[in-house]
């Protein structure tokens, strides 16, 4: 189980990857923390329930529950923000107008293929916009805990959960590490915790490269 500090650290690290001027969809969970850690960056944050121009979390006395994110969390609107129908929101996604999608995952494999909508044998709460975002976003960043609640790795060599689509993630950020997906496989960009390489390897279900050395 991730601590709130872990969640914040993941959000802060992803915020560093977001370029000025980009249109960025924020999925449910950890991605909704990102607006609070953008500092002076100028980006257009998109929420699939019908908002472009999402601002930071409001102070408690200014919460308006008519203004919420896709995670049903209170938000603010940045200057110049636009509200629209959910169907128009998906037109933006399917039309390729989202530069970056930041989303969670149940699993992600060594090629960046994502599973984030169903666990075999369990009830499906709803597909949401995951499949549209995987297909329509120009770049995908996954924000996730390194392991599932049962301790099994989420980063695996091959998906055992249903795929969310043909699109591939460009980056995975967990509480322990940052990985990028390349033509030569996953590459460990940065360690975010004090785990040793051997300890990180033990909780990772896929091979990855670190400083041009394959870790198996």
C-alpha positions as CSV (number, residue, x, y, z in Angstrom):
1,X,0.0,0.0,0.0
2,X,1.4,3.3,-1.0
3,X,1.7,6.1,1.6
4,X,0.5,9.6,0.7
5,X,4.1,10.7,0.6
6,X,4.9,8.0,-2.0
7,X,1.9,9.1,-4.1
8,X,3.1,12.7,-3.9
9,X,6.6,11.8,-4.9
10,X,5.4,10.0,-7.9
11,X,3.2,13.0,-8.9
12,X,6.1,15.4,-8.4
13,X,8.4,13.3,-10.6
14,X,5.9,13.0,-13.4
15,X,5.3,16.8,-13.2
16,X,9.0,17.3,-14.2
17,X,8.3,15.4,-17.5
18,X,5.4,17.7,-18.6
19,X,6.4,20.4,-21.1
20,X,5.0,23.8,-21.2
21,X,2.1,24.2,-23.6
22,X,1.1,20.5,-23.6
23,X,-2.5,19.2,-23.4
24,X,-2.4,16.6,-20.7
25,X,-5.1,14.1,-19.6
26,X,-4.9,13.2,-15.9
27,X,-6.5,9.8,-15.0
28,X,-7.9,8.7,-11.7
29,X,-5.8,8.2,-8.6
30,X,-2.1,9.4,-8.4
31,X,-2.4,11.6,-11.6
32,X,-4.9,13.9,-9.9
33,X,-2.2,15.0,-7.5
34,X,-0.1,16.5,-10.3
35,X,-1.9,19.9,-10.5
36,X,-0.5,20.8,-7.1
37,X,3.1,20.2,-8.1
38,X,3.5,22.0,-11.4
39,X,5.1,25.1,-10.0
40,X,5.3,27.7,-12.8
41,X,4.6,25.3,-15.7
42,X,2.0,26.4,-18.1
43,X,0.1,23.3,-19.3
44,X,-3.5,22.5,-20.2
45,X,-4.8,19.8,-17.9
46,X,-7.7,17.8,-19.3
47,X,-10.2,15.8,-17.3
48,X,-12.3,13.3,-19.3
49,X,-15.5,14.3,-17.6
50,X,-15.4,17.6,-19.5
51,X,-12.8,20.1,-18.5
52,X,-9.7,21.6,-20.2
53,X,-7.8,23.9,-17.8
54,X,-7.9,22.0,-14.5
55,X,-6.2,23.9,-11.6
56,X,-4.8,22.9,-8.3
57,X,-6.8,21.4,-5.4
58,X,-8.9,24.1,-3.7
59,X,-8.7,25.1,-0.1
60,X,-11.3,23.4,2.0
61,X,-13.4,26.6,2.4
62,X,-13.5,27.0,-1.4
63,X,-14.6,23.4,-2.3
64,X,-17.4,23.2,-4.8
65,X,-18.5,19.7,-5.4
66,X,-20.1,20.7,-8.7
67,X,-16.5,21.1,-9.9
68,X,-14.8,17.8,-9.7
69,X,-12.2,15.7,-11.6
70,X,-12.6,12.3,-13.2
71,X,-11.7,10.9,-9.7
72,X,-14.6,12.8,-8.2
73,X,-12.2,15.0,-6.3
74,X,-12.7,18.8,-5.9
75,X,-10.7,20.9,-8.3
76,X,-10.3,24.5,-9.5
77,X,-10.4,26.0,-13.0
78,X,-7.3,27.7,-14.3
79,X,-7.7,31.1,-16.1
80,X,-9.1,30.4,-19.6
81,X,-10.5,27.0,-18.7
82,X,-13.3,25.5,-20.7
83,X,-16.2,23.2,-19.7
84,X,-17.8,20.9,-22.2
85,X,-19.9,17.7,-22.6
86,X,-18.2,14.4,-21.9
87,X,-18.8,13.3,-25.5
88,X,-16.8,16.4,-26.7
89,X,-14.1,15.4,-24.2
90,X,-13.8,12.0,-25.9
91,X,-13.7,13.7,-29.4
92,X,-10.6,15.4,-28.2
93,X,-9.1,12.2,-27.0
94,X,-10.0,10.1,-30.1
95,X,-9.1,12.9,-32.4
96,X,-5.5,12.8,-31.2
97,X,-5.6,16.2,-29.5
98,X,-4.1,15.0,-26.2
99,X,-0.3,15.3,-26.0
100,X,0.2,13.2,-22.9
101,X,-2.0,10.9,-20.9
102,X,-1.0,10.1,-17.3
103,X,-2.8,7.1,-16.0
104,X,-2.5,4.2,-13.5
105,X,-2.1,0.5,-14.4
106,X,-2.9,-2.9,-13.0
107,X,0.0,-4.3,-15.0
108,X,2.5,-3.1,-17.6
109,X,4.7,-5.3,-19.6
110,X,8.3,-5.0,-20.8
111,X,7.1,-3.5,-24.1
112,X,5.0,-0.9,-22.4
113,X,1.7,-2.6,-23.1
114,X,-0.9,-1.6,-20.4
115,X,-3.6,-3.5,-18.6
116,X,-5.7,-1.2,-16.4
117,X,-9.4,-2.0,-16.8
118,X,-10.1,-5.6,-15.6
119,X,-8.7,-8.3,-13.3
120,X,-9.7,-11.8,-14.4
121,X,-12.3,-13.3,-12.1
122,X,-13.3,-10.0,-10.5
123,X,-16.2,-7.6,-11.2
124,X,-15.6,-4.9,-13.8
125,X,-16.5,-1.5,-12.3
126,X,-16.2,0.3,-15.6
127,X,-13.7,0.6,-18.5
128,X,-13.7,4.4,-18.4
129,X,-11.6,6.2,-20.9
130,X,-8.5,4.0,-20.7
131,X,-8.9,2.4,-24.0
132,X,-9.5,5.7,-25.8
133,X,-6.5,7.3,-24.1
134,X,-4.2,4.4,-24.9
135,X,-5.2,4.7,-28.6
136,X,-5.4,8.4,-28.9
137,X,-2.8,10.1,-26.7
138,X,0.5,10.9,-28.3
139,X,2.5,9.9,-25.2
140,X,1.6,7.8,-22.2
141,X,3.1,8.0,-18.7
142,X,2.1,5.4,-16.1
143,X,1.9,6.4,-12.4
144,X,1.7,3.2,-10.3
145,X,2.7,1.4,-7.2
146,X,5.6,-1.0,-8.0
147,X,3.7,-4.0,-6.7
148,X,0.0,-4.9,-6.2
149,X,-1.7,-5.3,-2.9
150,X,-0.8,-9.0,-2.9
151,X,2.9,-8.2,-3.3
152,X,3.1,-9.3,-7.0
153,X,4.9,-7.2,-9.4
154,X,2.9,-4.8,-11.6
155,X,5.8,-4.5,-14.0
156,X,5.9,-7.9,-15.8
157,X,7.4,-9.6,-18.7
158,X,4.0,-10.5,-20.2
159,X,0.5,-9.3,-19.3
160,X,-1.8,-11.8,-17.6
161,X,-4.6,-9.2,-17.4
162,X,-6.6,-8.0,-20.4
163,X,-4.8,-5.4,-22.4
164,X,-6.1,-1.8,-22.6
165,X,-5.2,-1.5,-26.3
166,X,-2.4,-1.3,-28.9
167,X,-0.9,1.9,-27.6
168,X,2.3,1.6,-25.5
169,X,3.5,3.5,-22.5
170,X,6.6,5.7,-22.9
171,X,7.4,5.9,-19.2
172,X,6.6,4.2,-15.9
173,X,7.0,6.0,-12.6
174,X,6.6,4.0,-9.3
175,X,7.6,4.8,-5.7
176,X,10.9,3.1,-6.3
177,X,12.0,3.9,-9.9
178,X,11.5,5.6,-13.2
179,X,11.6,3.4,-16.4
180,X,11.5,4.4,-20.0
181,X,10.5,2.0,-22.7
182,X,12.8,1.9,-25.7
183,X,13.3,-0.2,-28.8
184,X,15.8,-2.3,-26.8
185,X,13.4,-2.8,-23.9
186,X,12.9,-1.1,-20.6
187,X,15.6,1.1,-19.2
188,X,16.0,2.2,-15.6
189,X,16.3,6.0,-15.7
190,X,16.4,6.8,-12.1
191,X,15.9,5.2,-8.6
192,X,13.5,7.1,-6.3
193,X,13.9,5.0,-3.2
194,X,16.8,3.6,-1.2
195,X,16.3,0.0,-2.6
196,X,19.4,-1.6,-4.0
197,X,19.4,-2.8,-7.6
198,X,19.1,-6.4,-6.3
199,X,16.1,-5.4,-4.2
200,X,14.5,-3.6,-7.1
201,X,15.1,-6.6,-9.3
202,X,13.4,-8.9,-6.8
203,X,10.1,-6.9,-6.9
204,X,10.2,-6.4,-10.7
205,X,8.7,-9.1,-13.0
206,X,10.5,-8.0,-16.2
207,X,14.2,-7.6,-17.2
208,X,15.5,-4.1,-17.6
209,X,18.7,-2.3,-18.5
210,X,20.6,-0.1,-16.2
211,X,23.7,1.8,-17.4
212,X,23.9,-0.3,-20.5
213,X,23.9,-3.5,-18.4
214,X,21.0,-5.9,-18.7
215,X,19.5,-6.8,-15.3
216,X,17.8,-10.2,-15.2
